[in-house]
Amino acid sequence: MGIIWTIIIGFVAGIIAKFITPGSNEPSGFILTTILGIVGAFVATYLGQSLGWYAPGQGAGLVGAVIGAVIVLLVWAMINGRRGSV
């Protein structure tokens, strides 16, 4: 059930991160944004468990997932920007 909850939180976090990320026209697709939000939620969960913020098996909350999603979206924009300029 933890993975399903992380996916749901990541979906919502991806949508929120899309609106608060600077230069949010990258990535422009709704599906890609939500997938990156889900990846961000998994990253936040993994980092939170590694740093001891979350217990094993406990997922990141909405705030942590949004922060993770924003980080993933910014990294994606940097990678995508470099690829487009080459």
C-alpha positions in Angstrom: 0.0 0.0 0.0 3.0 2.3 0.6 4.0 2.4 -3.1 0.4 3.2 -4.2 0.3 6.0 -1.7 3.6 7.4 -2.9 2.3 7.3 -6.5 -0.9 9.2 -5.6 1.1 11.8 -3.5 3.6 12.0 -6.4 0.8 12.7 -8.9 -0.5 15.6 -6.8 3.0 16.8 -6.0 3.9 16.9 -9.8 0.9 19.0 -10.5 1.7 21.4 -7.6 5.4 21.5 -8.6 4.5 22.4 -12.2 2.9 25.6 -11.0 5.6 26.6 -8.6 8.7 25.7 -10.6 10.4 28.6 -12.4 10.2 28.2 -16.1 7.5 25.7 -15.8 7.0 25.3 -19.5 9.6 22.5 -19.3 8.4 19.8 -19.3 5.3 20.9 -21.1 3.3 17.7 -21.1 0.9 16.8 -18.3 1.8 13.1 -18.3 5.5 13.9 -18.2 5.0 16.3 -15.4 3.1 13.9 -13.3 5.6 11.1 -14.0 8.4 13.4 -12.8 6.3 14.3 -9.8 6.0 10.6 -9.0 9.8 10.2 -9.4 10.2 13.2 -7.1 8.0 11.5 -4.5 10.1 8.4 -4.7 13.3 10.4 -4.4 12.0 12.3 -1.4 10.9 9.0 0.2 14.3 7.4 -0.4 16.3 10.5 0.9 14.0 10.9 3.9 14.5 7.3 4.9 18.2 7.5 4.3 18.5 10.6 6.5 16.3 9.1 9.2 13.4 11.6 8.7 11.0 8.8 7.8 10.8 5.3 9.3 11.4 2.3 7.0 8.3 1.7 5.0 7.0 5.3 5.6 6.6 7.5 2.5 7.2 11.1 2.1 4.4 13.5 2.9 3.0 16.0 0.4 5.4 18.7 1.3 8.4 16.4 0.9 7.1 15.0 -2.3 6.5 18.5 -3.7 10.1 19.5 -2.8 11.3 16.3 -4.5 9.2 16.9 -7.5 10.5 20.5 -7.8 14.1 19.2 -7.6 13.4 16.6 -10.3 11.7 19.1 -12.5 14.6 21.6 -12.2 17.1 18.8 -13.0 15.0 17.7 -16.0 14.8 21.3 -17.3 18.6 21.6 -17.0 19.2 18.3 -18.8 16.6 19.1 -21.5 18.0 22.6 -21.9 21.5 21.3 -22.5 20.4 18.7 -25.0 18.5 21.4 -27.0 21.4 23.7 -27.2 23.9 21.1 -28.6 
